[in-house]
Amino acid sequence: MDLLTVTLALLVLLTPAWGFDMGQSTRCVPIPHQMSVCQDVGYSEMRLPNFLGHSSLEGEVVPRSDDWRPLLQTGCHPHAQAFLCSLIAPVCLDTFIQPCRSLCVAVRDSCAPVLACQGHVWPEALDCDRFPAQEDMCLTPHPKHSNSHLAKALPKPACQACPSVEEHPTLKTVLDALCQDDFAVTAKLSRRRLPSGEPEFEVEGRVEFIRQGPLLPYDTQHLLQQWLLINLRCANALVRPGRTQLYLLTGAVQPDGTLALTRLFPWHKKDHSIAVATRKWKHHKC
């Protein structure tokens, strides 16, 4: 299920959420193993009904929780899972613990642009004004970690206009791209169809650097994978169904730290200009 479908589902599923009555009787149940989005959240039992008004694990909670998975996979915010699971699988304590308004705002500000990339707005039912502003009895963002400055320094994917795809480029075209852009990598991209009928995109194997620029070796494959998840419309247009295709990808990292792909060159066996251009650049640069 892609984000276009997910967003429409969320708009329907969340509408009745805040008809939840804090005075109603609830029960504690183990978080089911098949509820993958809320595993490893720091607790093992949840309240039913949850804050979305779902009372049946098998009929509502588990299948509807899976609607959130594609959004979480984009990595749009480090606390998105905690925020969403506090609603669909609220922790079972002596009192109800809602997400704080500050947590909602932080997640919304990072994840709403991902939804906007698909042509949708942040669901009205998740209006952050609905959540408590006082942070003594609600779920707050985790304290900043000591390595937060490193996380801020890492390039991050963002919604963008689709890069151009250039089939059978000339030697000059490839050399110009290598000289003008911040980075150039080769990666194998694949597109397959899930049993649900939705496409799934994957960066297969290693990502190899032609020009590393500001990218980090241990982060780049994950970065490209998230770019595909966020820019699904581009991915649908750029990555053909069928066999895995090797690409030369070039792009830049913007002043705000976001990654922007500018050109994709499908690297076919007969494309000698790409092979010659990459060898020339490695030996002579620009």
C-alpha positions in Angstrom: 0.0 0.0 0.0 1.5 3.3 -1.0 1.2 6.7 0.7 -1.6 7.9 -1.6 -3.8 5.0 -0.5 -2.6 5.2 3.1 -3.5 8.9 3.4 -7.0 8.3 2.1 -7.4 5.5 4.6 -6.2 7.7 7.5 -8.6 10.4 6.7 -11.4 7.9 7.1 -10.0 6.0 10.0 -9.2 8.9 12.1 -12.4 10.9 11.8 -14.2 9.3 14.8 -11.0 9.2 16.9 -11.8 12.0 19.3 -15.3 10.6 20.1 -13.3 8.5 22.6 -14.7 8.8 26.1 -12.1 9.0 28.8 -14.6 7.8 31.3 -15.4 4.5 29.5 -14.3 1.1 30.7 -11.1 -0.1 29.1 -9.0 -3.3 29.3 -5.3 -4.1 29.0 -4.2 -6.5 26.3 -0.8 -7.6 25.0 0.3 -5.8 21.9 0.0 -8.6 19.2 3.1 -9.7 17.4 1.5 -9.1 14.1 1.1 -5.4 14.9 4.6 -4.7 13.6 4.4 -0.9 13.6 4.2 -0.9 17.5 6.8 -3.4 18.4 9.8 -2.2 20.3 8.0 0.9 21.6 9.1 0.3 25.3 6.0 -1.4 26.6 4.1 -4.6 25.9 0.5 -3.9 26.8 -2.0 -1.6 25.3 -5.5 -0.2 26.2 -8.7 -1.2 24.4 -10.5 0.7 23.1 -7.6 2.8 21.8 -7.7 6.6 21.2 -9.0 6.0 17.7 -12.1 4.2 19.2 -11.0 0.8 17.9 -12.1 -2.0 20.3 -11.4 -5.2 18.3 -7.8 -6.3 17.9 -8.3 -8.6 14.9 -11.0 -6.7 13.2 -9.8 -3.1 13.6 -6.6 -2.4 15.5 -4.2 -4.8 13.7 -5.3 -4.3 10.1 -5.7 -0.6 10.5 -2.4 -0.1 12.2 -0.6 -1.5 9.2 -1.9 1.6 7.2 0.7 3.6 9.1 3.6 1.5 8.1 4.5 3.2 4.8 4.6 6.6 6.4 6.8 5.3 9.2 9.2 3.7 6.7 10.0 7.1 5.2 11.7 8.1 8.5 9.9 11.4 8.4 10.5 12.0 12.1 12.4 9.9 14.7 9.4 10.1 17.1 6.7 9.4 14.5 6.3 5.8 15.8 6.0 6.9 19.4 3.3 9.4 18.5 1.3 7.1 16.3 1.5 4.2 18.7 0.4 6.3 21.6 -2.9 6.6 19.7 -3.4 3.2 18.2 -1.7 1.2 21.0 -1.8 3.5 24.1 0.3 2.3 27.0 -1.7 0.5 29.7 -1.1 2.5 32.9 -3.3 3.7 35.8 -4.3 6.8 33.8 -4.7 7.6 30.1 -1.5 9.0 28.5 -2.1 11.0 25.4 0.7 12.5 23.2 1.6 16.0 24.1 0.9 18.8 21.7 4.6 19.5 21.4 5.1 15.9 20.2 2.3 16.2 17.7 3.7 19.5 16.3 7.2 18.0 16.0 5.9 15.0 14.1 3.4 17.0 12.0 6.0 19.5 10.9 8.3 16.7 9.6 5.7 14.2 8.3 3.1 16.6 6.8 5.5 17.5 3.9 5.7 13.8 3.1 1.9 13.6 2.8 1.9 16.8 0.8 4.4 15.2 -1.6 1.5 12.8 -2.4 -1.0 15.7 -2.8 -2.6 15.4 0.6 -2.8 17.4 3.8 -2.2 16.5 7.5 -5.5 14.8 8.7 -7.8 17.2 10.5 -8.4 14.5 13.1 -4.7 14.9 14.1 -5.1 18.6 14.7 -2.4 19.2 17.3 -4.6 21.6 19.3 -6.6 18.5 20.3 -3.7 17.3 22.5 -2.8 18.6 25.9 -0.3 21.6 26.1 0.8 20.9 29.6 3.6 18.3 29.5 3.3 16.8 33.0 0.7 14.0 32.1 1.3 13.3 28.4 3.9 11.8 26.1 6.6 14.3 25.3 9.4 14.1 22.7 12.5 12.2 24.0 15.3 14.4 25.3 17.9 15.3 22.7 20.7 12.8 22.6 24.3 13.8 22.7 24.8 12.8 19.0 21.8 14.9 17.8 24.3 17.3 16.1 25.5 14.4 14.0 21.9 13.5 13.0 21.3 17.1 12.0 24.5 17.0 9.8 23.4 13.9 7.9 21.8 14.6 4.5 18.1 13.8 4.5 15.6 13.0 1.7 12.8 15.4 0.9 10.0 15.9 -1.6 11.2 17.3 -4.8 10.4 17.8 -8.5 11.3 14.6 -10.3 14.8 14.4 -11.7 15.4 13.9 -15.4 16.0 10.4 -16.8 18.5 10.5 -19.6 18.7 7.4 -21.8 21.9 6.7 -23.8 23.5 10.0 -22.9 26.6 11.5 -24.7 30.0 11.4 -23.1 29.8 15.2 -22.6 26.4 15.0 -20.9 27.7 12.5 -18.3 30.9 14.4 -17.7 28.9 17.7 -17.2 26.7 16.0 -14.6 29.7 14.6 -12.7 31.4 18.0 -12.7 28.3 20.1 -11.9 26.6 18.0 -9.2 27.8 17.4 -5.6 27.7 13.6 -5.8 27.4 10.7 -8.2 26.7 7.1 -7.2 25.7 3.9 -9.0 22.9 1.9 -7.5 20.6 -0.9 -8.6 16.9 0.0 -8.3 14.1 -2.5 -8.6 10.4 -2.3 -8.7 8.1 -5.2 -7.9 4.4 -5.6 -7.3 3.2 -6.6 -3.8 0.3 -9.1 -3.4 -1.9 -6.1 -2.7 -1.1 -4.8 -6.2 0.9 -1.8 -5.0 4.4 -1.3 -6.2 7.4 -1.6 -3.9 10.8 0.0 -4.7 14.1 -1.1 -3.4 17.8 -0.2 -3.6 19.5 -3.6 -4.1 23.0 -4.4 -3.1 25.8 -1.9 -2.6 25.8 1.7 -3.6 29.1 2.6 -5.2 30.5 6.1 -5.2 31.8 7.8 -8.3 31.9 11.2 -6.6 31.2 11.0 -2.8 30.7 14.6 -2.1 28.8 15.2 1.2 27.3 11.7 1.3 28.4 9.1 4.0 29.1 5.5 2.9 27.1 3.9 5.7 24.0 6.1 5.2 23.6 6.4 1.4 21.8 3.2 0.6 19.2 4.0 3.3 19.0 7.6 2.2 18.2 6.6 -1.4 15.6 4.0 -0.1 13.9 6.7 1.9 14.0 9.1 -1.1 12.1 6.5 -3.2 9.5 6.1 -0.4 8.9 9.8 -0.1 8.9 10.6 -3.8 6.6 7.8 -4.9 5.3 9.6 -7.9 8.8 10.1 -9.1 9.7 6.5 -8.3 6.7 5.2 -10.3 7.9 7.3 -13.3 11.6 6.6 -13.0 11.9 3.0 -12.1 10.5 0.5 -14.6 8.8 -2.7 -13.5 10.6 -5.9 -14.2 14.2 -6.7 -13.7 16.6 -4.7 -11.6 18.3 -1.8 -13.4 21.7 -0.2 -12.7 21.6 3.6 -12.6 24.1 6.4 -12.4 22.5 9.0 -10.1 23.8 12.5 -9.6 22.5 15.2 -7.3 23.2 17.9 -4.7 22.7 18.5 -1.0 20.9 21.7 -0.4 21.9 24.3 2.2 19.2 23.0 4.5 20.7 19.5 4.3 18.1 17.9 2.1 19.2 15.7 -0.8 18.0 16.5 -4.3 18.5 14.1 -7.2 19.0 15.9 -10.4 19.7 13.2 -13.1 19.3 9.5 -13.5 21.2 7.6 -16.2 20.0 4.1 -16.8 23.3 2.2 -17.3 22.8 -0.4 -20.0 25.5 -2.7 -21.2 25.9 -0.8 -24.4 26.2 2.6 -22.8 29.9 3.0 -23.3 29.7 6.8 -22.8 28.8 6.3 -19.1 31.7 3.9 -18.5 34.2 6.1 -20.3 32.9 9.3 -18.5 33.2 7.7 -15.0 36.8 6.5 -15.8 37.8 9.9 -17.1 36.3 11.7 -14.1 38.1 9.4 -11.6 41.5 10.0 -13.3 41.2 13.7 -14.3 38.3 15.1 -12.3 36.9 18.4 -13.7 
